[in-house]
């Protein structure tokens, strides 16, 4: 440089100003090692955060697996480099949501899980040359699998197994055996099946197999108890599910009526009611047949059913006198009459003409009234109602604001009893009973459990979800401030000349300094606050006065070195 003068005194080494790369290379080995490890740790943290964010939610791949199938599936997932988790005590395997379908397809191609229930898809793998027995057995297995899948789709059923007994049919109809079935159910914890659901399972199995009688289907639960029974056995044992449900609806309806009527009077929390209904489900049918004779004022208007008249005349036209001589035998014959008979429903009129060879008969049958009456009593009729009501004491507040409990009077209880009787349709002839009792309610103190914030389930779930990113971020901050930042600060720190170091000076620079104001000029004339450089120059002048004198002489003369 033309305008720069650098003077090196004897014993003073020249240290030029270097860049960031040179300063970084000049750092100690320990600082370089810390910087490298810190940068590697930061890169690992960033990659971990990216991978954790890309994994997303885990979903169920397979559930209710046996230990053998679970181990085989985990081994296959490890070979496919698919991450997995366990849930429900190892009964379910979870994989990332984006890989559920791919994992299922790949595992299915590998034949996993092997213990899964097979349906009619078993028929697709029919081998060439298989016997009729093998074909029939494959069909039976497929039908059992389809029934197991259908029954397992119920909400209360965890798993189901169906065993079918399909005897071989022959050409003799009388010797053919009927098929039968057995169903073993494994129910979820706390779940049960009512009679209607069991009957539905029996109907499903019997309808899926030709010529199967519903009585030939047995349903068992996981405890080995038989939960299916023929309809006749259920009716003989007692009430069925529909009848019990009808009784519960009747009782709930009357209880609701009582509560809606008395709660506005005594308060919602001051009333307890219960109604018991005795329902008659017996079916009675009677037939009555009555016959009424055609008598009275309408006897002449009777309907003729049939009429028969018979006349017989002799061959002689001359009447021959017969009988006992006298006045009685000379009288003319009486007119014919037909008396009515209510018992037989027929009227007979007989007339005999005068003379030995003349005879006349008339028979008339009339209709008789008949009434047939068939009476069927309604099922589910109420035989008796029993209502029990408990009312709490009345709260009374005195002028001082103190609340006390006062029992109800007999007059108030009678009014409440009358209201209950009217609400349920009380019938004395039916034998109904209503009982209203006044008693103080025992109020249990409610203990409020103050769960700390850090023990609440919502907070725990949130902390679990944020634990991984928060931990990685904390590690990244510790690595940056503890290892990377100190190395960068050491590389970027300005060089400080020491005693005996190079002394460089530049004069006659072309850089124009900005104009200074009066106050700034006064400040610039002030002595430096930091006297380290000044002390170093003084020490240098004291140690090498000849070198300093030569430097000052060069500055004054303006001569280059």
ABEGO torsion letter per residue (X at the ends): XAABBBBBBBGBBBBBBBBAAAAAAABBAAAAAAAAAAAAAAAAAAAAAAAAAAAEBBBBABBGBBAAAAAAAAAAAAAAGBBBBBBGGGABBBBBAAAAAAAAAAAAAAGOBAABBBBAAAAAABBBGBBAAAAAAAAAAAAAAAAAAAAAABAABABBBBBBBBBBBBABAAABBBBBBBBBBBBBBGBBBBAAAAAAAAAAAAAABBGBBAAABBBBBAAGBBABBBAAAAAAAEBBAAAAAAAAAAAAAAAAAAAAAAAAAAEAAABBBBBBBBBBABBBBBBBBBBBBBBEAAAAABBBABBBBBBBBBABABBBBBEBBEAAAABBBBBBBBBBBAAAGBBBBBBBBBEAABBBBBBBBBBBBBBBBBBBBBBGBBABBBBBBBBBBBBBBBAAGBBBBBBBBAAAAAAAAAAAAAAAGBBAAAGBBBBBBBBBBBBBBBBBBBBBAAABAAAAAAAAAAAAAAAAAAAAAAAAAAAAAAAAAAAABBBBBBBGBBBBBBBGBABBBBBBBAAAAAAAABBBABAAAAAAAAAAAAABAAAAAAAAAAAAAGBBX
